[in-house]
């Protein structure tokens, strides 16, 4: 298929050749175990275009190859010991990253930083367990001192796990994106605000109230945070069945929102009944009050941040408030992006270690302490893939795309 094709290729050296009667290509050989999968690999770089790539693939399959299953390359890397499960899942997180910050966190996991941290915790617990079990078989005079020392080590490892779980809150926002809903009465400037934030004319804007009759959802990155920005129908009473459907959807969006931008008209002298209805809908939720149309003069004496969707006034401050509100109460240092599987393993390990600490405190006996530590060790082993079933492995890699 490749012409000319050297009989002895040097690993990690680029070669030039032709796919006969098809394309001029570059190709190189990666020798095991120093390849992505840990196996012998040849990679071919062809000119862009779906037709050429497909034709080359068809020729390879005709010569006896087969198309890889979803995630098969990364699965082989895991099975051949090139990476653990945390690193393997980080490949998927990197592919699905919505912002550069999310990609950076995923890259940290792929590099093994987080895995090394979890494995260090597991090793420390294995050493503690060995000491506890030795005390069961060969009690010593200083048994109380040994258990007290074990308790101190367990607490330190528990703290590491708790910090990882705390960091996952921010990581979840980086991974999934935050739902930010723009809500307000008709003609208050919701669609104009959406367009200004997106820096494009995405939503139709007219002077006629009730133009937006359904939710409009668009992705946006604000200070490294991926956001799903949602414009909604104006909150008011209406007899129009189509508009009512939009208003009901707006209310559902508010209920599901991570953050609501409650929009009011700064140029209006008082709050109207629709504004009061909005206040009731957002009560108890995470809210930013924005007073739009400040370019027309400020007459509304309500606390909020002044903006103008028309001129862009106050938008730098608004962006800062959005980021601050979304991250409030979250740990943004040492953040982790965890899959639901990984988070479940960490929570299980945390609970087991909390039980171990309690058992030591109430002097419940070394057997119970050992049991709790053993459960935590198993949970951490499941997380990194040291102890994991074939069913879990298949489920993880089935989520990957072909070619990864």
C-alpha positions as CSV (number, residue, x, y, z in Angstrom):
1,X,0.0,0.0,0.0
2,X,2.9,2.4,0.9
3,X,5.4,3.0,-1.9
4,X,8.3,3.0,-1.2
5,X,8.1,1.1,2.1
6,X,11.4,0.5,4.0
7,X,11.7,-3.0,5.4
8,X,13.3,-1.8,8.6
9,X,11.8,1.4,10.0
10,X,13.5,3.2,12.9
11,X,11.1,4.0,15.7
12,X,9.9,7.6,16.0
13,X,11.3,8.6,12.6
14,X,9.1,10.2,10.0
15,X,9.0,8.7,6.5
16,X,7.7,9.9,3.2
17,X,5.8,7.8,0.7
18,X,2.7,7.3,-1.4
19,X,-0.5,5.5,-1.0
20,X,-0.5,4.1,-4.5
21,X,-2.5,6.1,-7.0
22,X,-4.2,7.9,-4.1
23,X,-2.2,10.3,-1.9
24,X,1.3,11.5,-0.8
25,X,1.7,10.8,2.9
26,X,4.0,10.9,5.9
27,X,4.1,7.9,8.3
28,X,6.0,6.8,11.3
29,X,6.5,3.7,13.5
30,X,6.1,3.6,17.3
31,X,7.7,0.5,18.8
32,X,6.2,-1.1,21.9
33,X,6.1,-0.4,24.7
34,X,6.8,3.3,23.9
35,X,3.6,4.1,22.1
36,X,0.2,5.3,23.2
37,X,-1.2,1.8,23.4
38,X,2.0,0.1,24.5
39,X,1.9,-1.9,21.3
40,X,3.6,-1.6,17.9
41,X,1.8,1.2,16.0
42,X,2.1,2.8,12.6
43,X,0.5,6.2,12.0
44,X,-0.2,7.7,8.6
45,X,-0.7,11.4,8.0
46,X,-2.5,12.2,4.7
47,X,-3.9,15.3,3.2
48,X,-7.1,16.7,4.6
49,X,-10.5,15.6,3.3
50,X,-12.9,12.9,4.3
51,X,-12.8,11.1,0.9
52,X,-9.0,10.5,1.0
53,X,-8.9,9.4,4.7
54,X,-11.8,7.0,4.0
55,X,-10.2,5.6,0.9
56,X,-7.0,4.9,2.9
57,X,-9.0,3.3,5.7
58,X,-10.8,1.1,3.2
59,X,-7.5,-0.1,1.7
60,X,-6.1,-0.9,5.1
61,X,-9.3,-2.9,6.0
62,X,-9.0,-4.7,2.6
63,X,-5.4,-5.6,3.5
64,X,-6.6,-7.3,6.7
65,X,-7.0,-4.6,9.3
66,X,-10.3,-3.7,11.0
67,X,-11.7,-0.5,12.3
68,X,-11.1,0.1,16.0
69,X,-14.0,-0.1,18.5
70,X,-14.9,3.1,20.4
71,X,-12.2,3.8,22.9
72,X,-10.1,0.8,21.9
73,X,-6.8,2.6,21.7
74,X,-7.2,4.0,25.2
75,X,-8.5,0.7,26.5
76,X,-5.4,-1.1,25.2
77,X,-3.3,1.6,26.8
78,X,-5.0,0.9,30.1
79,X,-4.8,-2.9,29.7
80,X,-1.1,-2.7,28.8
81,X,-0.3,-0.6,31.9
82,X,0.4,2.7,30.0
83,X,-2.2,4.5,32.1
84,X,-4.7,3.9,34.9
85,X,-8.5,4.4,34.7
86,X,-8.3,8.0,36.0
87,X,-5.9,8.9,33.2
88,X,-8.0,7.0,30.7
89,X,-11.2,8.9,31.7
90,X,-9.2,12.1,31.5
91,X,-8.7,11.5,27.8
92,X,-12.5,11.7,27.4
93,X,-12.7,14.8,29.6
94,X,-10.1,16.5,27.4
95,X,-12.0,15.7,24.3
96,X,-15.2,17.0,25.8
97,X,-13.7,20.2,27.3
98,X,-15.8,23.3,26.8
99,X,-13.1,25.8,28.0
100,X,-9.3,26.0,28.1
101,X,-9.5,25.8,31.9
102,X,-11.4,22.5,31.7
103,X,-8.8,21.2,29.2
104,X,-6.0,22.2,31.6
105,X,-7.6,20.3,34.5
106,X,-8.1,17.2,32.3
107,X,-4.5,17.4,31.1
108,X,-3.3,17.4,34.7
109,X,-5.3,14.2,35.3
110,X,-3.9,12.7,32.0
111,X,-0.4,13.5,33.2
112,X,-1.0,11.4,36.3
113,X,-0.9,14.0,39.0
114,X,-4.3,13.1,40.5
115,X,-3.7,9.4,40.1
116,X,-0.4,9.6,42.0
117,X,-2.2,11.5,44.8
118,X,-4.9,8.8,45.1
119,X,-2.4,5.9,44.9
120,X,-0.3,7.5,47.7
121,X,-3.4,7.6,49.9
122,X,-4.1,4.0,49.1
123,X,-0.5,3.0,49.9
124,X,-0.6,4.8,53.2
125,X,-3.8,3.0,54.1
126,X,-2.4,-0.4,53.1
127,X,0.5,0.3,55.5
128,X,-1.9,1.3,58.3
129,X,-4.0,-1.8,57.7
130,X,-0.9,-4.0,57.9
131,X,-0.1,-2.5,61.3
132,X,-3.7,-2.9,62.6
133,X,-3.9,-6.5,61.5
134,X,-0.5,-7.2,63.1
135,X,-1.9,-5.9,66.3
136,X,-4.8,-8.3,66.0
137,X,-2.5,-11.3,65.7
138,X,0.2,-10.1,68.0
139,X,-1.1,-7.7,70.7
140,X,1.6,-5.5,72.2
141,X,1.8,-3.5,75.5
142,X,1.7,-0.3,73.5
143,X,-1.3,-1.2,71.5
144,X,-3.1,2.0,72.3
145,X,-0.2,4.1,71.0
146,X,-0.2,2.1,67.8
147,X,-3.9,2.6,67.2
148,X,-3.6,6.3,68.0
149,X,-0.9,6.7,65.4
150,X,-3.0,4.8,62.9
151,X,-5.9,7.2,63.6
152,X,-3.7,10.2,62.9
153,X,-2.6,8.8,59.5
154,X,-6.1,7.9,58.6
155,X,-7.3,11.4,59.3
156,X,-4.6,12.8,57.0
157,X,-5.6,10.5,54.1
158,X,-9.3,11.4,54.8
159,X,-8.4,15.1,54.4
160,X,-6.9,14.4,51.0
161,X,-10.0,12.6,49.8
162,X,-12.3,15.3,51.2
163,X,-10.3,18.1,49.4
164,X,-10.6,16.1,46.1
165,X,-14.4,15.8,46.6
166,X,-14.6,19.6,47.4
167,X,-12.7,20.4,44.3
168,X,-15.1,18.4,42.2
169,X,-17.8,21.0,42.7
170,X,-15.9,23.5,40.5
171,X,-14.8,20.6,38.2
172,X,-18.5,19.7,37.6
173,X,-19.2,23.3,36.4
174,X,-16.1,23.1,34.1
175,X,-17.3,19.7,32.8
176,X,-21.0,20.3,32.3
177,X,-21.4,24.0,32.2
178,X,-23.6,26.2,34.4
179,X,-27.2,27.0,33.4
180,X,-27.6,30.8,33.5
181,X,-31.1,32.0,32.8
182,X,-32.1,35.6,31.8
183,X,-35.5,36.4,33.2
184,X,-37.7,39.4,33.3
185,X,-40.9,41.0,32.1
186,X,-41.5,41.5,28.3
187,X,-39.5,44.2,26.6
188,X,-37.0,44.6,29.5
189,X,-34.1,43.7,27.2
190,X,-33.6,40.0,27.8
191,X,-32.8,39.2,24.2
192,X,-30.6,42.3,23.8
193,X,-28.7,41.1,26.9
194,X,-28.3,37.7,25.4
195,X,-27.0,39.2,22.1
196,X,-24.6,41.5,23.9
197,X,-23.1,38.6,26.0
198,X,-22.8,36.4,22.9
199,X,-21.5,39.4,20.9
200,X,-23.8,38.4,18.0
201,X,-27.4,38.9,16.9
202,X,-28.7,35.5,18.1
203,X,-32.1,36.5,19.3
204,X,-34.7,38.6,17.5
205,X,-35.1,42.0,19.1
206,X,-38.2,44.3,18.5
207,X,-40.0,46.9,20.4
208,X,-43.1,44.7,20.5
209,X,-43.5,43.0,23.9
210,X,-43.6,39.1,23.9
211,X,-41.3,38.6,20.9
212,X,-39.5,35.7,22.5
213,X,-42.0,32.9,22.9
214,X,-39.6,30.0,23.7
215,X,-36.3,29.5,25.4
216,X,-33.2,30.2,23.4
217,X,-30.1,28.4,24.7
218,X,-26.5,29.2,23.6
219,X,-23.0,28.2,24.9
220,X,-20.7,30.9,26.3
221,X,-17.5,31.0,28.2
222,X,-17.2,33.6,31.0
223,X,-13.8,33.9,32.8
224,X,-13.0,30.2,31.9
225,X,-16.4,28.9,33.1
226,X,-18.5,27.2,30.4
227,X,-22.1,28.5,30.5
228,X,-25.3,27.6,28.9
229,X,-27.0,31.0,28.5
230,X,-30.8,30.8,28.3
231,X,-33.1,33.6,27.1
232,X,-36.7,33.2,28.2
233,X,-40.1,34.5,27.3
234,X,-41.2,37.6,29.2
235,X,-43.0,36.9,32.5
236,X,-46.5,38.3,32.3
237,X,-50.1,37.3,32.2
238,X,-51.3,36.4,28.7
239,X,-54.2,34.8,26.9
240,X,-52.1,33.8,23.9
241,X,-51.7,30.0,24.1
242,X,-48.3,30.0,22.3
243,X,-46.9,32.8,24.6
244,X,-48.3,31.0,27.6
245,X,-46.3,27.9,26.7
246,X,-43.2,30.1,26.5
247,X,-43.9,31.7,29.8
248,X,-44.3,28.2,31.5
249,X,-41.0,27.1,30.0
250,X,-39.4,30.2,31.4
251,X,-40.6,29.3,34.8
252,X,-39.3,25.8,34.5
253,X,-35.9,27.2,33.3
254,X,-35.7,29.4,36.4
255,X,-36.3,26.4,38.6
256,X,-33.5,24.4,37.0
257,X,-31.1,27.3,36.7
258,X,-27.7,27.4,38.5
259,X,-28.0,31.2,38.3
260,X,-30.7,33.6,37.3
261,X,-30.1,37.1,35.9
262,X,-33.2,38.9,37.1
263,X,-33.6,41.8,34.7
264,X,-35.4,45.0,35.5
265,X,-35.9,48.4,33.6
266,X,-33.7,51.0,35.3
267,X,-35.5,53.8,33.4
268,X,-38.8,52.8,34.9
269,X,-39.9,54.8,38.0
270,X,-41.2,51.7,39.9
271,X,-41.5,48.0,39.9
272,X,-44.6,46.7,38.0
273,X,-46.7,43.7,38.9
274,X,-44.6,41.5,36.4
275,X,-41.5,42.5,38.3
276,X,-43.0,41.5,41.6
277,X,-44.0,38.2,40.1
278,X,-40.4,37.6,39.0
279,X,-39.1,38.4,42.5
280,X,-41.4,35.6,43.8
281,X,-40.1,33.2,41.2
282,X,-36.4,33.7,42.0
283,X,-36.8,33.9,45.7
284,X,-34.4,31.5,47.4
285,X,-32.4,31.0,44.2
286,X,-28.9,32.2,43.3
287,X,-29.7,35.6,41.6
288,X,-28.0,38.6,40.1
289,X,-30.2,41.6,39.9
290,X,-29.4,43.6,36.7
291,X,-30.9,47.0,36.0
292,X,-31.0,47.4,32.2
293,X,-31.6,50.5,30.0
294,X,-29.4,52.7,32.2
295,X,-28.5,54.7,29.1
296,X,-32.1,56.1,29.2
297,X,-31.6,57.4,32.8
298,X,-31.8,55.7,36.2
299,X,-35.2,56.2,37.9
300,X,-35.7,52.8,39.5
301,X,-34.5,52.9,43.1
302,X,-33.8,49.1,43.4
303,X,-30.5,47.6,44.5
304,X,-28.8,46.0,41.5
305,X,-26.0,46.3,39.0
306,X,-26.6,49.0,36.3
307,X,-26.1,47.9,32.7
308,X,-27.1,48.9,29.2
309,X,-27.5,46.0,26.7
310,X,-27.6,48.7,24.0
311,X,-24.2,50.4,24.8
312,X,-22.4,47.7,26.8
313,X,-22.1,49.8,29.9
314,X,-21.6,47.8,33.1
315,X,-20.9,44.5,31.3
316,X,-17.4,43.9,32.6
317,X,-18.8,44.2,36.1
318,X,-21.7,41.9,35.2
319,X,-19.4,39.2,33.8
320,X,-17.4,39.4,37.1
321,X,-20.6,39.0,39.2
322,X,-21.7,36.0,37.1
323,X,-18.4,34.2,37.7
324,X,-18.3,35.1,41.4
325,X,-21.9,34.0,41.9
326,X,-21.3,30.6,40.2
327,X,-18.1,29.9,42.2
328,X,-19.4,31.1,45.5
329,X,-18.7,28.5,48.2
330,X,-16.6,26.4,45.8
331,X,-13.0,25.4,46.1
332,X,-11.2,26.6,43.0
333,X,-7.7,25.6,43.9
334,X,-6.7,22.0,43.2
335,X,-9.9,21.4,41.4
336,X,-10.8,18.0,39.9
337,X,-13.0,16.9,37.1
338,X,-14.5,13.6,38.3
339,X,-16.8,11.2,36.5
340,X,-19.8,10.0,38.5
341,X,-17.9,6.7,38.9
342,X,-14.8,8.3,40.3
343,X,-16.9,10.5,42.7
344,X,-18.8,7.5,43.9
345,X,-15.5,5.7,44.7
346,X,-14.2,8.7,46.6
347,X,-17.4,9.2,48.6
348,X,-17.3,5.5,49.5
349,X,-13.7,5.7,50.6
350,X,-14.5,8.8,52.6
351,X,-17.4,7.2,54.4
352,X,-15.3,4.1,55.2
353,X,-12.5,6.2,56.7
354,X,-15.0,8.2,58.7
355,X,-16.3,5.0,60.2
356,X,-12.7,3.9,60.9
357,X,-11.9,7.1,62.8
358,X,-15.2,6.7,64.8
359,X,-14.4,3.1,65.6
360,X,-10.9,4.1,66.9
361,X,-12.5,6.9,69.0
362,X,-15.1,4.7,70.6
363,X,-12.6,1.8,70.9
364,X,-14.8,-0.5,68.9
365,X,-12.0,-3.0,68.3
366,X,-9.2,-3.4,65.7
367,X,-11.3,-5.9,63.6
368,X,-13.9,-3.2,62.8
369,X,-11.2,-0.6,62.1
370,X,-9.5,-3.0,59.7
371,X,-12.7,-3.8,58.0
372,X,-13.4,0.0,57.3
373,X,-9.8,0.6,56.1
374,X,-10.1,-2.5,53.8
375,X,-13.3,-1.0,52.2
376,X,-11.6,2.3,51.6
377,X,-8.6,0.6,50.0
378,X,-10.9,-1.3,47.7
379,X,-12.9,1.8,46.7
380,X,-9.6,3.7,45.8
381,X,-8.5,0.6,43.9
382,X,-11.7,0.6,41.9
383,X,-11.2,4.3,41.1
384,X,-7.7,3.9,39.6
385,X,-8.4,0.5,38.0
386,X,-6.3,-1.7,40.3
387,X,-9.4,-3.5,41.4
388,X,-12.1,-3.2,38.8
389,X,-14.5,-5.5,36.9
390,X,-14.5,-6.1,33.2
391,X,-18.1,-4.8,33.1
392,X,-17.0,-1.4,34.5
393,X,-14.1,-1.3,32.0
394,X,-16.4,-2.0,29.0
395,X,-18.9,0.7,30.2
396,X,-16.2,3.3,30.5
397,X,-14.6,2.8,27.1
398,X,-18.0,2.5,25.3
399,X,-18.4,6.2,25.9
400,X,-15.4,7.1,23.8
401,X,-15.5,7.9,20.1
402,X,-13.9,5.8,17.4
403,X,-10.2,6.6,17.1
404,X,-9.5,7.4,20.8
